[in-house]
Amino acid sequence: MDLEKFFLLIDRVKPGRKLLEQGAQNCTDEEILAILLGSGGPGYSALDAACAVLERYGTLSDLMDRPLDEIANIRGIKTVRAIRLAAAYELCQRLLKEVDRNA
């Protein structure tokens, strides 16, 4: 494996590194979700779990409309990670309300 392919593989497995080096705006939805999830499990990464979530629901907005127990049943998510996603969604909702009030 050449060095360039090696670093591309590392970037795929380490979305936090990509965020630090390239900024959050250059991360995919899957990479941002992986950062929120934090880690994977035996045989899969947080990025694998994030990809599975978006493959199942299609979009972030469709994901956020789902019940926590449904999200928690996806491989690599479980209850604690589903709660993290719900908390991130709630922060976004509160931010949008704050922006609307200040507009």
ABEGO torsion letter per residue (X at the ends): XBAAAAAAAAAAABAAAAAAAAEAAABBAAAAAAAAAGBBBBGBBAAAAAAAAAAAAGBAAAAAABBAAAAAABBGAEAAAAAAAAAAAAAAAAAAAAAAAAX
